[in-house]
């Protein structure tokens, strides 16, 4: 089961969790996926915003960064390839500090998932591959921690990346490696499904509702429909 989960950001009002369940089952095997955990330690389902989808005005709240680490100011708008240093709490006992940059955004055809059995809602979504570089600059081991990055769509909804139980080599969309200590670095590819043929507006780091998001903006590349391997037998 694939769940596309997001937080609607309509003006300054509190918003309910926007969630659509999309079936993504492999034709041979489990081939399923599930969402990452929600923002912050509690995965709250409501949010406030000024209406631009990047978070509320003002300084907002932040997690104290580990000693010696200077974080990127809230509300910073970056271009693809530019790095931000951020601190957040993956859980109540851990403070993470990473430097990350969104490198590339690719809109892919839904036929990329033709080896999966898709329901109607999934077929009407727009899939994106987002490539992100991550370096652990804090003292905590962030092994198996999801990359704290959301897709902001044209409906001002923050969407979580999907994670696959089965292997999906084209874009694995998995959490950070099992061991990810200080100094470790990785480049990951994350999969996002935007419901109802939606579009990507920006990528957003927004760990809590009252945090003014750090965003990445830039061109979205288009990927052609992948060619299916020929099944013809040579004689």
N, C-alpha and C positions, 0 to 999 in steps of 0.2 A: 504494500500500500504506500502510495506517495501522497504526502500531505503538503500542500502549498499553503504556508501559514504567514500571515502578515499583520501589521498594525495599521489601521486606517488613520490618516491624519487630516481630518476635515476642519480647517480653521483652528480655533483655539479650544474647541469643545473636546471633552473626553470621547474617545472612540472605542467601539467594541472590537474584539479580535476578528479579523477577517480571515476565514479559513475555508478552504475548499479541498475536499478529499478527492484525489485523482488516482485511479488505479494504474499501476505501472508494473505489470507482471511479465516476467520473461517467458518466452515461448518454450524454452527448455531449461528448467531450473527455477530457483526462487526469484531472481531478477527483480527484487523489490527495493524500495527506498523509503527513507523516513526523514523527518525534519531534524534539524539541529535543535538544541535546547534554546529557550527564549533568551532575550536580553537580560543581563544581570543575573543575579543568583536566583531570582524568583520567577523569571520568565513572565513578567507581567503582560496582561493582554490589553491594556489601555495606554493611550498616549495623548500628549498635548502638542500643539504646533501653532505657528503663526500662519500656516496655510501654504508655505513654500516647500514643505516637506523636509526641511533641514533641521527642524527643532525649534524650541521656543527662544525668544529673545532673552537677553540677560546672560549672566555668567554661568547659570545652571550649577549642577553638582558634578563632582568629579571624585575619582578614587585617588587618594594620596599616592604619588609615584614613589617607588623605592628610592632610597637615598642615592643621590648623585645622578639621577635621571631627570632630564628636562623634557616635559611632554609638549606636544604641539597644541597651541591654543584652541579651545573650542570654537566652532564656527568657521574654522579655516577651510577654504575651498581650494582644492588642488587639481592639477592636470594629471592625466595618466602618466605614470612613471615617476611622479614626485612622491617622496616618502613622508610619512607622519609617524611620530613616536607617541604611543598611546598607552595608557594604563587602565585596567579594568579588573573586575572580579569574576573569573569564570565560575567560581563557587564561593561559598561563605568563608572558606579557609584559605583561599588562594588569591594573591594579587599578581596579575600578569602584566608584563611590560614588554612591548614589542615595537619594532620599527617595521612598518609595512607599506607597500605601494601597490596600487592597482596598475597592472602592466598592459592588459589588453581586454577588450570586451568584444565578444563575437556572438551575433545572432545566428542561431543554427536552425535549420528546418526541422519540423516535427518528425520528418522521415528519418532523422538521425536515430530515432528510437523505434525503428520499424521492427526490430527483433523483439520488441515488447508488445504485449497486448494492451492497447490504450483504450480507455473509455472516452465517451464523447467530450467530457470536460477537459481531459488532458489534450485531446486533439485540437481543442480550441485555444490552447495556451501557446505562448511564445517562449521557446527555450533560449537561454543564453549561457555561454561558457565565459567565465570571468577568471582571468589569470592574475594571481596575487603573489608577490614575494614577501616573505615574513622572516624576521630575525629576532630571536629572543635576546633582549637586552637587560632583562631583570634576573633576579636570583631564583625564581621559581621554575621548576620543571613543568613545562606546559604540554607534556606528552598526552596525546589523544584529546586535546582541547580543540573545540571547533574554532575556526577563524572568525573573529567577531566582526563580520561584514555583512551588511544588508543591501539588497537592491531596492532602490526607490523607483516606483513606477509612475506613470502619468496620472494615476488616480490618487497620488500622495499616500501610497501604501508601502510600508517597509516589509520586504519579503525575505525570509530565511533561505539559505542554501539547502538543497536537498542532499541527503546522504544515501548511498546505495549499499544494500546488503550484499548484492552480487557484484562481481567485477564489472566495471565500465571503463575500459582502457582509454576511450576517447577523451574523457574528462572524469577522473575518479571521484571528485567531489567528496573527499574524506577529511576528517579532522587532521590536526598536525600529527607528525610521526609519533610512535610510541614513546620514544625518548626525545625530548626537545628541551635541553638544558640551556643555560646561559651561553651565548655565542652560536648556538645552532641556527641554521638558516635553511629555508626551503622555498620552493616555488610550487604553489598549488593551483589546481584548476577546480573551480566551483561551478555547479550547475544550478541555475535558477529557472523556475517555470512561472511566467507571468500569466495569470488567468485572463480569459476572454480576449485573446490576441493583444494583450497589453504591451507596452513598450518600456524600455529601460530609460530612465532620466538621469540617474546618478547612482554611484555606489556610496554607501554611508556607514560610518562608524558612529553608532549611537547606543552605548551600553545601557543607559537608563533613560527614562521618559523625560527627565528635566535636564538632560545633557544636550547642549547645542552641537549638533552633529558636525563631524569632519567629513567632507564629501570629496569625491573624485569625479571629475567630468571630462569627457573626451569623446572622440568618434567611436561609433559602434561599427565594427566590421561585419560583413555578411558572408556566411559560409555557404557554398553551393551544396546542393543535395548530394550526399555521398553516393558514389557509384556502387551498385550491388555487384558482388563477385559473380562472374559467369559460372553457370552450372553445366555448361555444355561439355560433353565428353569428346575428347579427341579420338579419332579413328585412325 
